[in-house]
């Protein structure tokens, strides 16, 4: 074998592996391509299989699934020809990752089972544990809970026996998730507590914060708000310690809901404001945070502040094209403007609510009812009656409950008969 060529192959593969570890996938692909072409010239089948498999791995990361599948299949064929069981296992696992990327979870299960079945007993046991963990995730996505738990348990046992407590803790979290989804809340709580103990002993703040957040969710679900509050505050401190603002933002958002349940509006507002400050994207998540902040202000009867935050949420929803949410906010803004005596503005918001909801494919029956009630309140009974009738017709055509609309029509009709036609 050409030692100089082999040295070059090692250098480019090492650099490709470093780039892969740093999620620099385009650069990693370039180095692995050089490695694969060099391996062809070396004429060593196992070197070629390894090179092709790593190139396929980075292509999965890049979303190039067809090319990745071709690479893993080639690596598998090479390893089968030279009877390399470890290489076969890795190639089967690679094919499973392609199936995973396509959402073909049943196929992924078959591939992972193949990988496990040929995995050599003398090979690293923790890699076998990872295969069982991946198999468990595929089963979980298929909602085959018992099989998922058995796979996770095998992975957990391998981590425990071979001195990898962090992996053991992460698997306990996964098992807790499954128990929670199955309604086995006490078992879920026990798994999460064990995970917390492991991560606390390891001094691993990020994994501990994640497990604590799961515990907080369990307590929240059980209406145990005080322990949920205490645990989540600890999780937020750990996220901030780790400089993980996105995760801290999510925990702050969750904690604001807990504070609202506890009736501590000031704390709820402070945590949602911190959540917004830490949030790094301008997407639906940010819009929902502003909407929540507006809701807190509304509960506290801080109407000016509520309107300000609703408008910020509205602008984001409209930019993101979410006309349903925009329509909801327009309805609330109409009420706020009306309470402030801005009747023309209020009517405009009602009309915009109908327009936005209609653009989203809704009949906007509730928004039309809101506009009818607005007209009724301001004694424009003719417009109120017209709007009620339009809403009633749409409700009947779509099979929606129409009792309130019918009552509104009767009420406004009586008012018209009694006082004559109203004008704007």
GUTIPA-665013 format. One record per residue (C-alpha): residue number from 1; residue in one letter; x, y negated, z. Coordinates in steps of 0.02 Angstrom, whole numbers, plus 50000, padded with zeros to 5 digits. Each point is the difference from the previous one (the first is absolute). Example, Ala and Ser with C-alpha at 12.3 -4.5 7.8 and 13.67 -1.06 7.14 Angstrom:
atom i 1 | aa a | u 50615 | v 50225 | w 50390 $
atom i 2 | aa s | u 50069 | v 49828 | w 49967 $
***
This chain:
atom i 1 | aa x | u 50000 | v 50000 | w 50000 $
atom i 2 | aa x | u 50062 | v 49826 | w 49956 $
atom i 3 | aa x | u 50047 | v 49927 | w 50170 $
atom i 4 | aa x | u 50006 | v 49822 | w 49935 $
atom i 5 | aa x | u 49826 | v 50017 | w 49927 $
atom i 6 | aa x | u 49939 | v 50082 | w 50160 $
atom i 7 | aa x | u 50068 | v 49854 | w 50101 $
atom i 8 | aa x | u 49907 | v 49877 | w 49890 $
atom i 9 | aa x | u 49840 | v 50102 | w 50022 $
atom i 10 | aa x | u 50018 | v 49995 | w 50189 $
atom i 11 | aa x | u 50026 | v 49812 | w 50000 $
atom i 12 | aa x | u 49848 | v 49959 | w 49895 $
atom i 13 | aa x | u 49889 | v 50123 | w 50095 $
atom i 14 | aa x | u 50057 | v 49929 | w 50167 $
atom i 15 | aa x | u 49963 | v 49824 | w 49940 $
atom i 16 | aa x | u 49831 | v 50055 | w 49933 $
atom i 17 | aa x | u 49959 | v 50079 | w 50167 $
atom i 18 | aa x | u 50047 | v 49839 | w 50091 $
atom i 19 | aa x | u 49890 | v 49898 | w 49883 $
atom i 20 | aa x | u 49857 | v 50124 | w 50024 $
atom i 21 | aa x | u 50017 | v 49981 | w 50189 $
atom i 22 | aa x | u 49987 | v 49811 | w 49981 $
atom i 23 | aa x | u 49845 | v 50017 | w 49889 $
atom i 24 | aa x | u 50096 | v 49927 | w 49851 $
atom i 25 | aa x | u 49916 | v 50123 | w 49884 $
atom i 26 | aa x | u 50045 | v 49926 | w 49830 $
atom i 27 | aa x | u 50184 | v 49994 | w 50046 $
atom i 28 | aa x | u 49993 | v 50175 | w 50075 $
atom i 29 | aa x | u 49922 | v 50066 | w 49839 $
atom i 30 | aa x | u 50143 | v 49928 | w 49899 $
atom i 31 | aa x | u 50132 | v 50086 | w 50107 $
atom i 32 | aa x | u 49906 | v 50166 | w 50003 $
atom i 33 | aa x | u 49984 | v 49994 | w 49810 $
atom i 34 | aa x | u 50189 | v 49983 | w 49990 $
atom i 35 | aa x | u 50015 | v 50144 | w 50123 $
atom i 36 | aa x | u 49884 | v 50111 | w 49899 $
atom i 37 | aa x | u 50088 | v 49966 | w 49836 $
atom i 38 | aa x | u 50168 | v 50032 | w 50084 $
atom i 39 | aa x | u 49935 | v 50164 | w 50073 $
atom i 40 | aa x | u 49952 | v 50057 | w 49825 $
atom i 41 | aa x | u 50182 | v 49981 | w 49949 $
atom i 42 | aa x | u 50064 | v 50090 | w 50156 $
atom i 43 | aa x | u 49907 | v 50158 | w 49952 $
atom i 44 | aa x | u 49957 | v 50045 | w 50181 $
atom i 45 | aa x | u 49815 | v 50047 | w 50010 $
atom i 46 | aa x | u 49978 | v 49965 | w 50186 $
atom i 47 | aa x | u 50081 | v 49829 | w 49982 $
atom i 48 | aa x | u 49883 | v 49964 | w 49854 $
atom i 49 | aa x | u 49847 | v 50059 | w 50098 $
atom i 50 | aa x | u 50046 | v 49888 | w 50146 $
atom i 51 | aa x | u 50026 | v 49850 | w 49886 $
atom i 52 | aa x | u 49840 | v 50025 | w 49904 $
atom i 53 | aa x | u 49902 | v 50022 | w 50162 $
atom i 54 | aa x | u 50063 | v 49837 | w 50076 $
atom i 55 | aa x | u 49962 | v 49909 | w 49837 $
atom i 56 | aa x | u 49824 | v 50071 | w 50007 $
atom i 57 | aa x | u 49984 | v 49948 | w 50182 $
atom i 58 | aa x | u 50035 | v 49817 | w 49963 $
atom i 59 | aa x | u 49879 | v 50007 | w 49853 $
atom i 60 | aa x | u 49862 | v 50053 | w 50118 $
atom i 61 | aa x | u 50040 | v 49841 | w 50098 $
atom i 62 | aa x | u 49987 | v 49901 | w 49839 $
atom i 63 | aa x | u 49833 | v 50079 | w 49957 $
atom i 64 | aa x | u 50071 | v 50088 | w 49846 $
atom i 65 | aa x | u 49912 | v 50162 | w 50042 $
atom i 66 | aa x | u 50007 | v 50089 | w 49832 $
atom i 67 | aa x | u 50187 | v 49974 | w 49986 $
atom i 68 | aa x | u 50022 | v 50053 | w 50181 $
atom i 69 | aa x | u 49898 | v 50158 | w 49972 $
atom i 70 | aa x | u 50109 | v 50046 | w 49851 $
atom i 71 | aa x | u 50156 | v 49975 | w 50105 $
atom i 72 | aa x | u 49941 | v 50104 | w 50147 $
atom i 73 | aa x | u 49942 | v 50139 | w 49883 $
atom i 74 | aa x | u 50170 | v 50003 | w 49917 $
atom i 75 | aa x | u 50088 | v 50004 | w 50169 $
atom i 76 | aa x | u 49886 | v 50144 | w 50053 $
atom i 77 | aa x | u 50039 | v 50100 | w 49843 $
atom i 78 | aa x | u 50188 | v 49976 | w 50022 $
atom i 79 | aa x | u 49993 | v 50053 | w 50184 $
atom i 80 | aa x | u 49895 | v 50153 | w 49958 $
atom i 81 | aa x | u 50126 | v 50052 | w 49868 $
atom i 82 | aa x | u 50144 | v 49992 | w 50124 $
atom i 83 | aa x | u 49895 | v 50064 | w 50147 $
atom i 84 | aa x | u 50026 | v 49842 | w 50106 $
atom i 85 | aa x | u 49859 | v 50014 | w 50127 $
atom i 86 | aa x | u 50035 | v 49832 | w 50084 $
atom i 87 | aa x | u 49998 | v 49912 | w 49832 $
atom i 88 | aa x | u 49838 | v 50088 | w 49954 $
atom i 89 | aa x | u 49920 | v 49943 | w 50163 $
atom i 90 | aa x | u 50052 | v 49820 | w 49968 $
atom i 91 | aa x | u 49936 | v 50006 | w 49821 $
atom i 92 | aa x | u 49831 | v 50070 | w 50057 $
atom i 93 | aa x | u 49992 | v 49861 | w 50130 $
atom i 94 | aa x | u 50038 | v 49873 | w 49864 $
atom i 95 | aa x | u 49858 | v 50068 | w 49892 $
atom i 96 | aa x | u 49888 | v 49984 | w 50154 $
atom i 97 | aa x | u 50047 | v 49816 | w 50015 $
atom i 98 | aa x | u 49947 | v 49974 | w 49819 $
atom i 99 | aa x | u 49834 | v 50085 | w 50034 $
atom i 100 | aa x | u 49981 | v 49891 | w 50155 $
atom i 101 | aa x | u 50030 | v 49844 | w 49895 $
atom i 102 | aa x | u 49861 | v 50055 | w 49882 $
atom i 103 | aa x | u 49880 | v 50032 | w 50142 $
atom i 104 | aa x | u 50000 | v 50187 | w 49959 $
atom i 105 | aa x | u 50013 | v 50053 | w 50182 $
atom i 106 | aa x | u 49946 | v 50181 | w 49975 $
atom i 107 | aa x | u 50139 | v 50022 | w 49872 $
atom i 108 | aa x | u 50121 | v 49914 | w 50121 $
atom i 109 | aa x | u 49952 | v 50129 | w 50132 $
atom i 110 | aa x | u 50042 | v 50143 | w 49881 $
atom i 111 | aa x | u 50169 | v 49925 | w 49958 $
atom i 112 | aa x | u 50044 | v 49966 | w 50182 $
atom i 113 | aa x | u 49952 | v 50179 | w 50044 $
atom i 114 | aa x | u 50115 | v 50061 | w 49860 $
atom i 115 | aa x | u 50141 | v 49891 | w 50067 $
atom i 116 | aa x | u 49978 | v 50069 | w 50176 $
atom i 117 | aa x | u 49989 | v 50180 | w 49940 $
atom i 118 | aa x | u 50170 | v 49994 | w 49912 $
atom i 119 | aa x | u 50089 | v 49889 | w 50128 $
atom i 120 | aa x | u 50155 | v 50096 | w 50058 $
atom i 121 | aa x | u 50009 | v 50043 | w 50187 $
atom i 122 | aa x | u 50180 | v 49939 | w 50008 $
atom i 123 | aa x | u 49958 | v 49826 | w 49931 $
atom i 124 | aa x | u 49972 | v 49849 | w 50115 $
atom i 125 | aa x | u 49845 | v 50034 | w 50107 $
atom i 126 | aa x | u 49952 | v 49817 | w 50013 $
atom i 127 | aa x | u 49979 | v 49990 | w 49812 $
atom i 128 | aa x | u 49881 | v 50148 | w 50014 $
atom i 129 | aa x | u 49909 | v 49901 | w 50136 $
atom i 130 | aa x | u 49981 | v 49855 | w 49878 $
atom i 131 | aa x | u 49924 | v 50117 | w 49871 $
atom i 132 | aa x | u 49873 | v 50061 | w 50128 $
atom i 133 | aa x | u 49962 | v 49819 | w 50044 $
atom i 134 | aa x | u 49971 | v 49957 | w 49816 $
atom i 135 | aa x | u 49891 | v 50154 | w 49982 $
atom i 136 | aa x | u 49899 | v 49942 | w 50151 $
atom i 137 | aa x | u 49972 | v 49830 | w 49922 $
atom i 138 | aa x | u 49936 | v 50080 | w 49839 $
atom i 139 | aa x | u 49880 | v 50109 | w 50101 $
atom i 140 | aa x | u 49944 | v 49847 | w 50099 $
atom i 141 | aa x | u 49958 | v 49906 | w 49840 $
atom i 142 | aa x | u 49895 | v 50149 | w 49948 $
atom i 143 | aa x | u 49919 | v 49993 | w 50174 $
atom i 144 | aa x | u 50055 | v 50178 | w 50035 $
atom i 145 | aa x | u 50030 | v 49955 | w 50181 $
atom i 146 | aa x | u 50043 | v 50170 | w 50074 $
atom i 147 | aa x | u 50129 | v 50035 | w 49865 $
atom i 148 | aa x | u 50071 | v 49826 | w 50020 $
atom i 149 | aa x | u 50017 | v 50024 | w 50188 $
atom i 150 | aa x | u 50087 | v 50168 | w 49977 $
atom i 151 | aa x | u 50124 | v 49924 | w 49877 $
atom i 152 | aa x | u 50035 | v 49853 | w 50116 $
atom i 153 | aa x | u 50020 | v 50119 | w 50146 $
atom i 154 | aa x | u 50132 | v 50100 | w 49905 $
atom i 155 | aa x | u 50091 | v 49839 | w 49957 $
atom i 156 | aa x | u 49988 | v 49940 | w 50179 $
atom i 157 | aa x | u 50070 | v 50164 | w 50065 $
atom i 158 | aa x | u 50149 | v 49989 | w 49882 $
atom i 159 | aa x | u 50035 | v 49821 | w 50057 $
atom i 160 | aa x | u 49988 | v 50052 | w 50182 $
atom i 161 | aa x | u 50113 | v 50153 | w 49983 $
atom i 162 | aa x | u 50131 | v 49910 | w 49898 $
atom i 163 | aa x | u 50015 | v 49840 | w 50099 $
atom i 164 | aa x | u 49904 | v 49871 | w 49900 $
atom i 165 | aa x | u 49884 | v 49917 | w 50126 $
atom i 166 | aa x | u 49956 | v 49853 | w 49889 $
atom i 167 | aa x | u 49929 | v 50118 | w 49869 $
atom i 168 | aa x | u 49909 | v 50094 | w 50137 $
atom i 169 | aa x | u 49920 | v 49839 | w 50060 $
atom i 170 | aa x | u 49948 | v 49948 | w 49825 $
atom i 171 | aa x | u 49916 | v 50168 | w 49974 $
atom i 172 | aa x | u 49906 | v 49982 | w 50163 $
atom i 173 | aa x | u 49931 | v 49835 | w 49933 $
atom i 174 | aa x | u 49944 | v 50088 | w 49840 $
atom i 175 | aa x | u 49917 | v 50137 | w 50101 $
atom i 176 | aa x | u 49915 | v 49869 | w 50107 $
atom i 177 | aa x | u 49932 | v 49917 | w 49842 $
atom i 178 | aa x | u 49922 | v 50164 | w 49943 $
atom i 179 | aa x | u 49923 | v 50035 | w 50171 $
atom i 180 | aa x | u 49927 | v 49825 | w 50001 $
atom i 181 | aa x | u 49924 | v 50023 | w 49828 $
atom i 182 | aa x | u 49925 | v 50164 | w 50057 $
atom i 183 | aa x | u 49919 | v 49915 | w 50148 $
atom i 184 | aa x | u 50116 | v 50084 | w 50125 $
atom i 185 | aa x | u 50039 | v 49837 | w 50091 $
atom i 186 | aa x | u 50077 | v 50075 | w 50157 $
atom i 187 | aa x | u 50120 | v 50108 | w 49899 $
atom i 188 | aa x | u 50046 | v 49849 | w 49895 $
atom i 189 | aa x | u 50035 | v 49898 | w 50156 $
atom i 190 | aa x | u 50112 | v 50139 | w 50068 $
atom i 191 | aa x | u 50101 | v 50009 | w 49839 $
atom i 192 | aa x | u 50023 | v 49811 | w 49995 $
atom i 193 | aa x | u 50053 | v 49996 | w 50183 $
atom i 194 | aa x | u 50131 | v 50135 | w 49969 $
atom i 195 | aa x | u 50064 | v 49902 | w 49850 $
atom i 196 | aa x | u 50013 | v 49843 | w 50107 $
atom i 197 | aa x | u 50101 | v 50093 | w 50131 $
atom i 198 | aa x | u 50121 | v 50065 | w 49870 $
atom i 199 | aa x | u 50025 | v 49831 | w 49916 $
atom i 200 | aa x | u 50019 | v 49911 | w 50166 $
atom i 201 | aa x | u 50134 | v 50124 | w 50053 $
atom i 202 | aa x | u 50090 | v 49975 | w 49834 $
atom i 203 | aa x | u 49995 | v 49811 | w 50020 $
atom i 204 | aa x | u 49928 | v 49985 | w 49825 $
atom i 205 | aa x | u 49892 | v 49842 | w 50007 $
atom i 206 | aa x | u 49923 | v 50011 | w 49825 $
atom i 207 | aa x | u 49936 | v 50178 | w 50015 $
atom i 208 | aa x | u 49943 | v 49966 | w 50178 $
atom i 209 | aa x | u 49902 | v 49847 | w 49942 $
atom i 210 | aa x | u 49915 | v 50105 | w 49866 $
atom i 211 | aa x | u 49950 | v 50134 | w 50125 $
atom i 212 | aa x | u 49940 | v 49869 | w 50125 $
atom i 213 | aa x | u 49889 | v 49925 | w 49866 $
atom i 214 | aa x | u 49919 | v 50169 | w 49974 $
atom i 215 | aa x | u 49971 | v 50012 | w 50188 $
atom i 216 | aa x | u 49920 | v 49827 | w 49999 $
atom i 217 | aa x | u 49883 | v 50054 | w 49862 $
atom i 218 | aa x | u 49947 | v 50153 | w 50101 $
atom i 219 | aa x | u 49964 | v 49891 | w 50152 $
atom i 220 | aa x | u 49906 | v 49873 | w 49892 $
atom i 221 | aa x | u 49894 | v 50140 | w 49928 $
atom i 222 | aa x | u 49961 | v 50057 | w 50177 $
atom i 223 | aa x | u 49953 | v 49821 | w 50049 $
atom i 224 | aa x | u 50147 | v 49995 | w 50122 $
atom i 225 | aa x | u 50048 | v 49823 | w 49954 $
atom i 226 | aa x | u 50119 | v 49956 | w 50142 $
atom i 227 | aa x | u 50123 | v 50145 | w 49972 $
atom i 228 | aa x | u 49985 | v 49969 | w 49812 $
atom i 229 | aa x | u 50046 | v 49818 | w 50028 $
atom i 230 | aa x | u 50148 | v 50043 | w 50111 $
atom i 231 | aa x | u 50072 | v 50129 | w 49881 $
atom i 232 | aa x | u 49976 | v 49894 | w 49845 $
atom i 233 | aa x | u 50089 | v 49852 | w 50080 $
atom i 234 | aa x | u 50148 | v 50114 | w 50031 $
atom i 235 | aa x | u 49994 | v 50060 | w 49819 $
atom i 236 | aa x | u 50002 | v 49820 | w 49935 $
atom i 237 | aa x | u 50152 | v 49960 | w 50107 $
atom i 238 | aa x | u 50090 | v 50151 | w 49928 $
atom i 239 | aa x | u 49956 | v 49956 | w 49820 $
atom i 240 | aa x | u 50068 | v 49825 | w 50027 $
atom i 241 | aa x | u 50157 | v 50071 | w 50081 $
atom i 242 | aa x | u 50027 | v 50104 | w 49843 $
atom i 243 | aa x | u 49968 | v 49849 | w 49886 $
atom i 244 | aa x | u 49851 | v 50087 | w 49919 $
atom i 245 | aa x | u 49879 | v 49856 | w 49971 $
atom i 246 | aa x | u 49876 | v 50096 | w 49890 $
atom i 247 | aa x | u 49972 | v 50132 | w 50133 $
atom i 248 | aa x | u 49992 | v 49868 | w 50137 $
atom i 249 | aa x | u 49870 | v 49905 | w 49900 $
atom i 250 | aa x | u 49889 | v 50156 | w 49987 $
atom i 251 | aa x | u 50014 | v 50031 | w 50187 $
atom i 252 | aa x | u 49959 | v 49818 | w 50039 $
atom i 253 | aa x | u 49847 | v 50011 | w 49887 $
atom i 254 | aa x | u 49943 | v 50157 | w 50091 $
atom i 255 | aa x | u 50035 | v 49921 | w 50170 $
atom i 256 | aa x | u 49892 | v 49849 | w 49954 $
atom i 257 | aa x | u 49853 | v 50119 | w 49978 $
atom i 258 | aa x | u 50034 | v 50077 | w 50170 $
atom i 259 | aa x | u 50008 | v 49827 | w 50081 $
atom i 260 | aa x | u 49832 | v 49957 | w 49920 $
atom i 261 | aa x | u 49927 | v 50157 | w 50077 $
atom i 262 | aa x | u 50070 | v 49946 | w 50168 $
atom i 263 | aa x | u 49920 | v 49829 | w 49979 $
atom i 264 | aa x | u 50166 | v 49907 | w 50001 $
atom i 265 | aa x | u 49974 | v 49887 | w 49850 $
atom i 266 | aa x | u 50155 | v 49896 | w 50031 $
atom i 267 | aa x | u 50111 | v 50154 | w 49998 $
atom i 268 | aa x | u 49911 | v 50067 | w 49846 $
atom i 269 | aa x | u 50031 | v 49837 | w 49908 $
atom i 270 | aa x | u 50183 | v 49994 | w 50051 $
atom i 271 | aa x | u 50033 | v 50177 | w 49938 $
atom i 272 | aa x | u 49912 | v 49975 | w 49834 $
atom i 273 | aa x | u 50099 | v 49839 | w 49974 $
atom i 274 | aa x | u 50161 | v 50096 | w 50036 $
atom i 275 | aa x | u 49942 | v 50136 | w 49881 $
atom i 276 | aa x | u 49979 | v 49869 | w 49862 $
atom i 277 | aa x | u 50170 | v 49924 | w 50038 $
atom i 278 | aa x | u 50083 | v 50170 | w 49985 $
atom i 279 | aa x | u 49904 | v 50053 | w 49845 $
atom i 280 | aa x | u 50112 | v 49991 | w 49848 $
atom i 281 | aa x | u 49878 | v 50019 | w 49855 $
atom i 282 | aa x | u 49858 | v 49899 | w 49926 $
atom i 283 | aa x | u 49877 | v 50141 | w 49972 $
atom i 284 | aa x | u 49836 | v 50067 | w 50068 $
atom i 285 | aa x | u 50082 | v 50031 | w 50169 $
atom i 286 | aa x | u 50038 | v 49815 | w 50024 $
atom i 287 | aa x | u 49825 | v 49951 | w 49944 $
atom i 288 | aa x | u 49922 | v 50120 | w 50125 $
atom i 289 | aa x | u 50108 | v 49928 | w 50139 $
atom i 290 | aa x | u 49939 | v 49823 | w 49963 $
atom i 291 | aa x | u 49822 | v 50064 | w 49996 $
atom i 292 | aa x | u 50025 | v 50083 | w 50169 $
atom i 293 | aa x | u 50076 | v 49840 | w 50070 $
atom i 294 | aa x | u 49849 | v 49904 | w 49937 $
atom i 295 | aa x | u 49885 | v 50126 | w 50083 $
atom i 296 | aa x | u 50087 | v 49974 | w 50168 $
atom i 297 | aa x | u 49982 | v 49810 | w 49983 $
atom i 298 | aa x | u 49817 | v 50023 | w 49955 $
atom i 299 | aa x | u 49970 | v 50108 | w 50154 $
atom i 300 | aa x | u 50078 | v 49861 | w 50106 $
atom i 301 | aa x | u 49888 | v 49873 | w 49911 $
atom i 302 | aa x | u 50151 | v 49909 | w 49930 $
atom i 303 | aa x | u 49909 | v 49965 | w 49838 $
atom i 304 | aa x | u 50126 | v 49882 | w 49919 $
atom i 305 | aa x | u 50141 | v 50122 | w 50029 $
atom i 306 | aa x | u 49892 | v 50145 | w 49939 $
atom i 307 | aa x | u 49959 | v 49910 | w 49838 $
atom i 308 | aa x | u 50185 | v 49962 | w 49971 $
atom i 309 | aa x | u 50048 | v 50183 | w 50016 $
atom i 310 | aa x | u 49853 | v 50061 | w 49896 $
atom i 311 | aa x | u 50056 | v 49884 | w 49860 $
atom i 312 | aa x | u 50177 | v 50069 | w 50009 $
atom i 313 | aa x | u 49932 | v 50178 | w 49990 $
atom i 314 | aa x | u 49883 | v 49949 | w 49858 $
atom i 315 | aa x | u 50142 | v 49929 | w 49896 $
atom i 316 | aa x | u 50098 | v 50162 | w 50016 $
atom i 317 | aa x | u 49851 | v 50112 | w 49960 $
atom i 318 | aa x | u 49964 | v 49897 | w 49843 $
atom i 319 | aa x | u 50182 | v 50006 | w 49943 $
atom i 320 | aa x | u 49997 | v 50188 | w 50027 $
atom i 321 | aa x | u 49837 | v 50017 | w 49903 $
atom i 322 | aa x | u 49899 | v 50069 | w 50146 $
atom i 323 | aa x | u 49833 | v 49915 | w 49962 $
atom i 324 | aa x | u 49906 | v 50109 | w 50125 $
atom i 325 | aa x | u 50101 | v 49933 | w 50146 $
atom i 326 | aa x | u 49994 | v 49825 | w 49926 $
atom i 327 | aa x | u 49810 | v 50012 | w 49993 $
atom i 328 | aa x | u 49992 | v 50051 | w 50183 $
atom i 329 | aa x | u 50105 | v 49851 | w 50052 $
atom i 330 | aa x | u 49900 | v 49878 | w 49893 $
atom i 331 | aa x | u 49845 | v 50055 | w 50097 $
atom i 332 | aa x | u 50085 | v 49964 | w 50166 $
atom i 333 | aa x | u 50067 | v 49833 | w 49939 $
atom i 334 | aa x | u 49823 | v 49953 | w 49948 $
atom i 335 | aa x | u 49939 | v 50028 | w 50178 $
atom i 336 | aa x | u 50144 | v 49900 | w 50073 $
atom i 337 | aa x | u 49974 | v 49854 | w 49881 $
atom i 338 | aa x | u 49814 | v 50000 | w 50039 $
atom i 339 | aa x | u 50034 | v 49997 | w 50187 $
atom i 340 | aa x | u 50111 | v 49848 | w 49970 $
atom i 341 | aa x | u 49862 | v 49910 | w 49906 $
atom i 342 | aa x | u 50083 | v 50017 | w 49829 $
atom i 343 | aa x | u 49846 | v 50062 | w 49909 $
atom i 344 | aa x | u 50057 | v 49972 | w 49821 $
atom i 345 | aa x | u 50163 | v 50091 | w 50036 $
atom i 346 | aa x | u 49905 | v 50140 | w 50087 $
atom i 347 | aa x | u 49887 | v 50025 | w 49851 $
atom i 348 | aa x | u 50152 | v 50005 | w 49886 $
atom i 349 | aa x | u 50079 | v 50135 | w 50107 $
atom i 350 | aa x | u 49839 | v 50103 | w 49993 $
atom i 351 | aa x | u 49999 | v 49986 | w 49811 $
atom i 352 | aa x | u 50184 | v 50046 | w 49989 $
atom i 353 | aa x | u 49968 | v 50153 | w 50109 $
atom i 354 | aa x | u 49869 | v 50060 | w 49876 $
atom i 355 | aa x | u 50115 | v 49963 | w 49855 $
atom i 356 | aa x | u 50149 | v 50092 | w 50077 $
atom i 357 | aa x | u 49900 | v 50153 | w 50052 $
atom i 358 | aa x | u 49916 | v 50008 | w 49830 $
atom i 359 | aa x | u 50171 | v 49994 | w 49917 $
atom i 360 | aa x | u 50048 | v 50150 | w 50107 $
atom i 361 | aa x | u 49850 | v 50097 | w 49934 $
atom i 362 | aa x | u 49889 | v 49974 | w 50151 $
atom i 363 | aa x | u 49817 | v 49947 | w 49993 $
atom i 364 | aa x | u 50043 | v 49878 | w 50142 $
atom i 365 | aa x | u 49832 | v 50030 | w 50083 $
atom i 366 | aa x | u 50061 | v 49949 | w 50172 $
atom i 367 | aa x | u 50083 | v 49843 | w 49931 $
atom i 368 | aa x | u 49839 | v 49953 | w 49908 $
atom i 369 | aa x | u 49905 | v 50026 | w 50162 $
atom i 370 | aa x | u 50124 | v 49884 | w 50087 $
atom i 371 | aa x | u 49968 | v 49865 | w 49870 $
atom i 372 | aa x | u 49811 | v 50023 | w 50017 $
atom i 373 | aa x | u 50013 | v 49980 | w 50189 $
atom i 374 | aa x | u 50105 | v 49844 | w 49974 $
atom i 375 | aa x | u 49866 | v 49924 | w 49888 $
atom i 376 | aa x | u 49866 | v 50048 | w 50126 $
atom i 377 | aa x | u 50096 | v 49921 | w 50144 $
atom i 378 | aa x | u 50010 | v 49836 | w 49904 $
atom i 379 | aa x | u 49816 | v 50007 | w 49948 $
atom i 380 | aa x | u 50030 | v 50029 | w 49816 $
atom i 381 | aa x | u 49866 | v 50134 | w 50000 $
atom i 382 | aa x | u 49979 | v 50012 | w 49812 $
atom i 383 | aa x | u 50184 | v 50043 | w 49974 $
atom i 384 | aa x | u 49995 | v 50113 | w 50152 $
atom i 385 | aa x | u 49854 | v 50097 | w 49928 $
atom i 386 | aa x | u 50080 | v 50015 | w 49828 $
atom i 387 | aa x | u 50162 | v 50064 | w 50076 $
atom i 388 | aa x | u 49911 | v 50123 | w 50115 $
atom i 389 | aa x | u 49903 | v 50069 | w 49850 $
atom i 390 | aa x | u 50159 | v 50022 | w 49897 $
atom i 391 | aa x | u 50083 | v 50092 | w 50145 $
atom i 392 | aa x | u 49845 | v 50108 | w 50027 $
atom i 393 | aa x | u 49993 | v 50052 | w 49818 $
atom i 394 | aa x | u 50184 | v 50050 | w 50002 $
atom i 395 | aa x | u 49981 | v 50093 | w 50165 $
atom i 396 | aa x | u 49852 | v 50100 | w 49935 $
atom i 397 | aa x | u 50087 | v 50043 | w 49836 $
atom i 398 | aa x | u 50150 | v 50068 | w 50095 $
atom i 399 | aa x | u 49900 | v 50088 | w 50136 $
atom i 400 | aa x | u 50062 | v 49888 | w 50141 $
atom i 401 | aa x | u 49898 | v 49961 | w 50156 $
atom i 402 | aa x | u 49890 | v 49850 | w 49961 $
atom i 403 | aa x | u 49901 | v 49977 | w 50161 $
atom i 404 | aa x | u 50091 | v 49840 | w 50054 $
atom i 405 | aa x | u 49981 | v 49925 | w 49827 $
atom i 406 | aa x | u 49815 | v 50038 | w 49995 $
atom i 407 | aa x | u 49979 | v 49921 | w 50173 $
atom i 408 | aa x | u 50096 | v 49848 | w 49939 $
atom i 409 | aa x | u 49887 | v 49981 | w 49849 $
atom i 410 | aa x | u 49845 | v 50010 | w 50109 $
atom i 411 | aa x | u 50071 | v 49874 | w 50123 $
atom i 412 | aa x | u 50051 | v 49873 | w 49867 $
atom i 413 | aa x | u 49836 | v 50023 | w 49906 $
atom i 414 | aa x | u 49905 | v 49952 | w 50158 $
atom i 415 | aa x | u 50111 | v 49848 | w 50022 $
atom i 416 | aa x | u 49968 | v 49946 | w 49822 $
atom i 417 | aa x | u 49813 | v 50016 | w 50021 $
atom i 418 | aa x | u 50007 | v 49904 | w 50161 $
atom i 419 | aa x | u 50116 | v 49858 | w 49950 $
atom i 420 | aa x | u 50000 | v 49998 | w 49812 $
atom i 421 | aa x | u 50152 | v 50014 | w 49888 $
atom i 422 | aa x | u 50166 | v 49950 | w 50071 $
atom i 423 | aa x | u 50131 | v 49901 | w 49904 $
atom i 424 | aa x | u 50189 | v 49992 | w 50021 $
***
